[in-house]
Amino acid sequence: MPPDADVIDLADVFGLLGEPNRVRLLIALLNGPMCVRDLAATIEMSESAVSHALRLLRAHRVVDVHRKGRVASYELADLHVLTLLKLGLEHVGHTELIHPERSNVSLVEELTNISSVKRP
């Protein structure tokens, strides 16, 4: 059994992923770094809400920020986050067996695209 601190940290990360807009942000970042304005436009949220979500994700090392002058770009922190997202999307793709009314063809296509994304 891992130490309690590790279990708590893992639960915190899964808790962060329990909010759909944060997951949308991470999916948007699969194609590479983006600034707050572009993320807000992509997932149709206010810049303030996006900034707040990114602050939480950054605090748990799920995303990283890189600054060039006054512009901050966010990206997935590492391959572990990419893998976690890929596995989660793959798992959701299997819910069609339980919920046939949910067509997950787009998730399968997204997984194919994610597999080709090069990460640090």
N, C-alpha and C positions, 0 to 999 in steps of 0.2 A: 504494500500500500504506500503510495507517495505521501510525503509530509503534508500535514494539514494546510500549511501555507500554500502549497502547490495546488491542492484541491480547491481551496478558496479562490485562488487566482484563475483557475480554469473555469469555475462557476461564474466568476465575474465576466470573463470573456464570452461565455455562452449567454450570459444575461445581456451583454451588449448586442449580441447577434439576435436577441429576441425581439428587437424593435425593427419593423419592416423598413423604415426609412434609412436606418443605419446600414442595413443589408443592401439596399438600393445604392447607397453611396459606395460601398465596397465593390459591388458589381460594376458600377460606373468606372471605378479605378482599375478594373481588370485590363483595360486597354492602355494604361499608362497614367502618368501624373496629370493632375488637373487642378486648376485654381478654384476657389470657392464660388466665384461667379459662374464658371462653366458647370460646376457640379450642381449648383442651384438650378440652373436652366435645364440641365439634363434630367434631373429627377423631380422637377417642378416643385421646389421648396424655396422658402425665403433664404436669403444669404445668411441671415441671423441664425435660423434653425440649422442650416448646414454647418456653420461655424461651431455651434454648440455641440452638434453630433461629432464633428471632427475632433473637438477638444477631448471628448470622452474617449474616442477611439485612439487618439494619440497617447492619452494618459495610460492606456493599457497596452501600448506598443503594438497596436493593430495597424496603424498608419504612421507614416513618417512625413515630416514637412521639410521642404527645401526652399530657401528664400533667395531670390535674385532681386536685389534692390527692395522695392516695396511689394513685390509680387511673391506670394507664397503658393507653392505647388504641393499637393498632397499625393502620396502614392502608398500602395500596400507596403507594409513594413518589411516583409520577407517572404520567402517561399512557403513557410509554414502557414501563413495567412492565405496565400493562394491555394494551397492544398486543402485547407479547411473549407474554403469556399467551394472548391471543385467537388469535394466529397459531400458537402451539404447539398449542392445542386443535384448531384448524382442520386443522393438518397431521396430527394424530393421527386426526382424523375420516376422513382419506383412507386410513388403513391398512386399512380394510375391503376395499379393492381387493386388497391383498396378503394380508390375514388375514380372509377372510369370516366366520370363526367369531366374530370380535369384532363385536358389534353396538354401534354408536356413536350410536344414536338419542339417548341422553341427552346426549352431547356436543354434538350439533347443537342440541338444546333449550337447553343451557347457553350456547352461543354466542349464541343469540337473546337470552337474558336478559342476557348480558354487554354486548351491543350497546346495551342501553337504560340501562346503569349510567352515571350522571353522575359524572365524576371532576374533580378540580381541574386 
